[in-house]
């Protein structure tokens, strides 16, 4: 079992949470926090997982942390 710890998320207040089914049998969890940052985690049948913590707003989102793991 793989465990992913993301200390950057500890203590953040979630303002919106979405679970999405995307094309190609991918599942995505999207969290938006009250401080304006967002975290997205996706998993697919190709047995890998990707996660990204980013700050959105006007223009291009700014990536804070990006993780990709083979499962």
DOSENU-227864 format. One record per atom (N, C-alpha, C): residue number from 1; residue in one letter; atom name; x, y, z. Coordinates in pm, 1 decimal. Example, Ala and Ser with C-alpha at 12.3 -4.5 7.8 and 13.67 -1.06 7.14 Angstrom:
BEGIN
1, a, N, 1319.0, -569.0, 780.0
1, a, CA, 1230.0, -450.0, 780.0
1, a, C, 1320.0, -330.0, 780.0
2, s, N, 1285.0, -225.0, 708.0
2, s, CA, 1367.0, -106.0, 714.0
2, s, C, 1290.0, 3.0, 787.0
//
This chain:
BEGIN
1, x, N, 84.7, -118.3, 0.0
1, x, CA, 0.0, 0.0, 0.0
1, x, C, 88.8, 124.1, 0.0
2, x, N, 61.2, 214.8, -91.7
2, x, CA, 133.2, 341.6, -97.0
2, x, C, 56.7, 446.2, -18.8
3, x, N, 128.7, 524.9, 58.3
3, x, CA, 66.9, 633.9, 134.4
3, x, C, 132.1, 763.9, 91.8
4, x, N, 50.1, 861.5, 63.7
4, x, CA, 100.6, 992.9, 23.6
4, x, C, 62.9, 1092.2, 132.8
5, x, N, 162.9, 1154.1, 192.9
5, x, CA, 138.3, 1260.5, 289.3
5, x, C, 164.2, 1393.8, 221.6
6, x, N, 75.4, 1488.6, 243.0
6, x, CA, 89.7, 1621.4, 184.5
6, x, C, 80.6, 1723.3, 298.2
7, x, N, 192.7, 1750.6, 365.9
7, x, CA, 190.3, 1840.8, 481.0
7, x, C, 143.7, 1981.8, 445.6
8, x, N, 154.8, 2021.3, 318.2
8, x, CA, 108.4, 2154.3, 276.8
8, x, C, -42.7, 2169.7, 291.2
9, x, N, -115.2, 2058.0, 304.1
9, x, CA, -261.5, 2064.4, 314.5
9, x, C, -311.0, 2065.1, 458.7
10, x, N, -224.5, 2033.9, 555.0
10, x, CA, -265.0, 2023.3, 695.2
10, x, C, -316.2, 2157.8, 745.6
11, x, N, -434.7, 2156.9, 804.8
11, x, CA, -493.2, 2276.5, 864.1
11, x, C, -569.3, 2364.8, 767.1
12, x, N, -567.3, 2332.1, 637.9
12, x, CA, -640.1, 2414.7, 540.6
12, x, C, -790.5, 2389.9, 552.8
13, x, N, -867.9, 2495.0, 532.5
13, x, CA, -1013.3, 2485.6, 536.8
13, x, C, -1066.3, 2468.7, 395.2
14, x, N, -1140.1, 2359.3, 372.8
14, x, CA, -1195.3, 2329.5, 240.0
14, x, C, -1322.5, 2410.7, 219.4
15, x, N, -1326.8, 2484.5, 107.2
15, x, CA, -1448.2, 2559.6, 74.9
15, x, C, -1532.0, 2490.0, -32.2
16, x, N, -1469.5, 2400.3, -110.8
16, x, CA, -1542.7, 2327.3, -214.1
16, x, C, -1470.3, 2195.7, -242.4
17, x, N, -1544.5, 2086.8, -254.5
17, x, CA, -1487.5, 1956.0, -288.6
17, x, C, -1571.0, 1894.4, -400.6
18, x, N, -1502.5, 1844.9, -505.2
18, x, CA, -1570.8, 1782.7, -618.9
18, x, C, -1501.5, 1651.6, -652.6
19, x, N, -1580.0, 1549.4, -683.7
19, x, CA, -1529.2, 1422.5, -734.2
19, x, C, -1581.5, 1408.6, -876.0
20, x, N, -1489.9, 1397.5, -971.0
20, x, CA, -1526.5, 1398.4, -1112.5
20, x, C, -1481.4, 1270.7, -1181.9
21, x, N, -1561.0, 1225.6, -1276.3
21, x, CA, -1520.1, 1118.0, -1367.0
21, x, C, -1484.1, 1185.1, -1497.8
22, x, N, -1361.2, 1165.4, -1543.6
22, x, CA, -1316.3, 1228.6, -1666.3
22, x, C, -1311.2, 1126.6, -1777.3
23, x, N, -1268.9, 1170.0, -1895.2
23, x, CA, -1251.9, 1076.6, -2006.6
23, x, C, -1143.0, 976.1, -1972.9
24, x, N, -1140.4, 867.0, -2041.5
24, x, CA, -1038.7, 762.7, -2026.5
24, x, C, -1043.5, 696.6, -1889.0
25, x, N, -1160.2, 687.3, -1827.8
25, x, CA, -1178.3, 618.1, -1700.1
25, x, C, -1095.0, 676.3, -1586.8
26, x, N, -1067.2, 805.3, -1590.1
26, x, CA, -995.0, 871.0, -1481.0
26, x, C, -1094.3, 925.1, -1379.4
27, x, N, -1053.2, 924.6, -1255.3
27, x, CA, -1131.4, 983.6, -1146.6
27, x, C, -1049.1, 1099.7, -1091.6
28, x, N, -1113.7, 1209.9, -1060.8
28, x, CA, -1042.0, 1325.7, -1008.8
28, x, C, -1112.2, 1380.6, -885.6
29, x, N, -1033.9, 1410.4, -782.8
29, x, CA, -1082.1, 1478.9, -663.1
29, x, C, -1025.2, 1619.1, -668.1
30, x, N, -1110.9, 1719.0, -663.1
30, x, CA, -1068.7, 1858.1, -667.7
30, x, C, -1113.1, 1927.4, -538.8
31, x, N, -1017.6, 1985.6, -466.5
31, x, CA, -1046.5, 2057.8, -343.4
31, x, C, -1007.0, 2203.8, -361.3
32, x, N, -1095.0, 2295.3, -323.4
32, x, CA, -1063.6, 2437.6, -321.7
32, x, C, -1063.7, 2481.1, -176.2
33, x, N, -960.0, 2554.3, -137.2
33, x, CA, -944.5, 2595.5, 1.8
33, x, C, -979.7, 2742.9, 18.1
34, x, N, -1012.6, 2781.1, 141.1
34, x, CA, -1055.7, 2917.8, 168.3
34, x, C, -945.0, 3020.2, 146.6
35, x, N, -817.6, 2977.4, 141.3
35, x, CA, -707.5, 3071.4, 117.7
35, x, C, -679.9, 3095.5, -30.4
36, x, N, -763.8, 3037.8, -118.8
36, x, CA, -749.2, 3058.8, -262.1
36, x, C, -667.3, 2952.8, -333.4
37, x, N, -607.8, 2857.3, -260.3
37, x, CA, -534.4, 2748.8, -325.3
37, x, C, -629.4, 2634.7, -357.7
38, x, N, -587.1, 2548.8, -448.6
38, x, CA, -665.9, 2431.8, -487.5
38, x, C, -574.4, 2310.9, -494.6
39, x, N, -632.4, 2192.8, -472.4
39, x, CA, -558.4, 2067.0, -479.3
39, x, C, -639.6, 1973.1, -566.8
40, x, N, -572.8, 1909.6, -663.4
40, x, CA, -640.9, 1814.5, -750.8
40, x, C, -564.8, 1683.1, -747.6
41, x, N, -637.7, 1572.7, -733.7
41, x, CA, -579.8, 1439.1, -733.4
41, x, C, -654.0, 1357.7, -836.6
42, x, N, -579.9, 1290.8, -925.1
42, x, CA, -645.5, 1205.7, -1024.1
42, x, C, -581.5, 1068.5, -1025.1
43, x, N, -662.4, 969.3, -1053.3
43, x, CA, -615.5, 831.4, -1065.7
43, x, C, -680.0, 772.2, -1189.7
44, x, N, -605.5, 684.7, -1255.8
44, x, CA, -658.1, 625.9, -1378.5
44, x, C, -627.5, 477.0, -1382.7
45, x, N, -685.2, 411.5, -1480.2
45, x, CA, -667.9, 267.8, -1496.0
45, x, C, -525.1, 230.8, -1536.0
46, x, N, -442.9, 327.0, -1577.2
46, x, CA, -305.2, 296.3, -1614.4
46, x, C, -216.4, 279.8, -1491.0
47, x, N, -277.6, 273.5, -1375.2
47, x, CA, -211.7, 248.2, -1248.7
47, x, C, -102.8, 349.8, -1216.4
48, x, N, -141.4, 475.6, -1222.5
48, x, CA, -56.2, 582.3, -1174.6
48, x, C, -147.2, 686.7, -1109.7
49, x, N, -88.8, 769.3, -1028.0
49, x, CA, -165.6, 873.6, -960.6
49, x, C, -90.6, 1005.4, -973.0
50, x, N, -165.4, 1111.3, -992.3
50, x, CA, -107.6, 1244.5, -1000.2
50, x, C, -183.1, 1335.7, -905.2
51, x, N, -110.0, 1427.8, -843.8
51, x, CA, -171.9, 1526.4, -755.5
51, x, C, -100.7, 1659.1, -775.8
52, x, N, -175.6, 1767.4, -761.0
52, x, CA, -115.7, 1900.0, -774.6
52, x, C, -183.9, 1996.1, -677.2
53, x, N, -102.8, 2077.7, -609.4
53, x, CA, -151.4, 2186.6, -524.8
53, x, C, -120.8, 2313.8, -600.8
54, x, N, -223.3, 2397.2, -621.4
54, x, CA, -201.0, 2516.8, -701.4
54, x, C, -283.9, 2632.4, -649.6
55, x, N, -243.8, 2754.4, -683.9
55, x, CA, -318.5, 2874.7, -650.5
55, x, C, -379.8, 2925.9, -779.4
56, x, N, -511.9, 2935.7, -779.0
56, x, CA, -583.7, 2980.7, -897.6
56, x, C, -603.6, 3130.8, -895.5
57, x, N, -700.7, 3176.7, -967.7
57, x, CA, -730.7, 3318.9, -977.5
57, x, C, -732.5, 3360.8, -1123.2
58, x, N, -703.8, 3485.6, -1147.7
58, x, CA, -702.8, 3538.8, -1282.5
58, x, C, -575.3, 3492.3, -1352.4
59, x, N, -588.5, 3448.1, -1475.4
59, x, CA, -472.1, 3404.6, -1552.4
59, x, C, -435.2, 3260.2, -1525.3
60, x, N, -311.4, 3226.8, -1553.5
60, x, CA, -259.1, 3090.4, -1539.9
60, x, C, -243.0, 3052.8, -1392.8
61, x, N, -292.0, 2933.6, -1349.2
61, x, CA, -271.7, 2889.7, -1210.9
61, x, C, -122.6, 2872.8, -1180.1
62, x, N, -85.5, 2899.6, -1056.8
62, x, CA, 53.4, 2885.5, -1012.5
62, x, C, 68.0, 2753.8, -936.3
63, x, N, 150.7, 2661.6, -987.1
63, x, CA, 170.7, 2531.5, -923.9
63, x, C, 262.0, 2545.4, -803.1
64, x, N, 216.8, 2493.8, -687.7
64, x, CA, 294.5, 2495.9, -564.7
64, x, C, 365.1, 2362.4, -544.8
65, x, N, 294.5, 2251.3, -572.3
65, x, CA, 349.7, 2117.7, -552.3
65, x, C, 286.9, 2023.5, -653.7
66, x, N, 368.3, 1935.2, -713.7
66, x, CA, 317.9, 1838.4, -809.1
66, x, C, 375.7, 1701.1, -773.8
67, x, N, 289.5, 1597.6, -769.6
67, x, CA, 330.2, 1462.3, -732.5
67, x, C, 278.3, 1364.9, -837.6
68, x, N, 360.7, 1271.0, -880.9
68, x, CA, 315.7, 1163.1, -969.7
68, x, C, 379.2, 1032.8, -921.3
69, x, N, 295.7, 931.2, -901.3
69, x, CA, 343.3, 802.9, -850.8
69, x, C, 291.1, 688.7, -935.9
70, x, N, 376.9, 594.8, -972.3
70, x, CA, 325.9, 471.9, -1032.8
70, x, C, 262.7, 387.1, -922.1
71, x, N, 153.1, 321.0, -952.3
71, x, CA, 87.1, 238.3, -851.3
71, x, C, 109.5, 92.2, -877.6
//
